[in-house]
Amino acid sequence: MRGPDGAAASGVRLQLFQYDYTQNGDRSLQLRTFSNSQNGQLMTDDRGVYRIYGVRPGEYLLVASPWASMTAARPVPAPNQ
């Protein structure tokens, strides 16, 4: 994966969603986990490369988000006192 400047996009969070149908026939997207992910997420390496294993045939949506957009808690420095 490459960024807008053409450089390798390292540390990009990837999530894989599969199109599925509900019992009443509505189309929906479901987050999928796969053999090399944690909770359905993985990251690109320092070369911008990623691999997804154990995905069954079907129609998918791959979502890529920069690390900065992740909502995970990060340490915040304490103000100087």
N, C-alpha and C positions, 0 to 999 in steps of 0.2 A: 504494500500500500504506500502511496506517495502523497505528500502534501501539495498544496497549491504551488509551491515554489519548486516542485519536482524532487525534493529531498525525501529520503526515507521517513515515513511517519511512524516513529517508535512510540510505544506506550498508548496506542489507541485502543479503547475498550470496544469489544465486539460482542454483539448479542445476536443470536439466531432465533427467528420466529418462524413458525410453520403455519401456513394457511390451513384452516380446518373448518368443519361445519358443525354447528350446534344441532341439538335434537330437532329444533324447529326449522332447520334448513338455512339459518343465517350464517354467513361467512365470518370467521373470526381469526385472529392471530393468537397463537399460543407460544410462549417462550419455551424453547427446547433446551434440554441439557444434552451433553454429548460426552464421549469418553474422556476427552482431555480438557474439560471445563470445570469450573467451580460455580455452581448455581447458574449455569447457562451463560457464563461470561468468560472471555479470555482476552488477552492483550497481544498486540503486535510486539515483536522483538525489536532489537536495536536496528535491524535491517528493514523494518516495516513488514515483516513476514509473519503469517499466521497459518495454522493448519487446523482443520476441523475433522475429527474422526467419528465414525459410528453414526453417520447421518443416513437415515433411510430415504429412499426415493420420495419425492414430493415437491411441492411448491413452497419456497422459502423466501423470507425477507432478511437480509443481513444488515444490521444497523451498526454504524461505526460512530463513536463519540470520542472527542479528544479527552485526555486524562483530566484536564481542568474542569470539564463539565460533570465529572462524577460527583455524586451527592454524598459520598462517604465522608465521615468526620475526619478532619485533619487537625493536628495540634495548632493552637493559636498562641503566639508569644504573649506573655504577660506584660502589661504596660510597666514602664520603668517607674519605680517609686522612690 
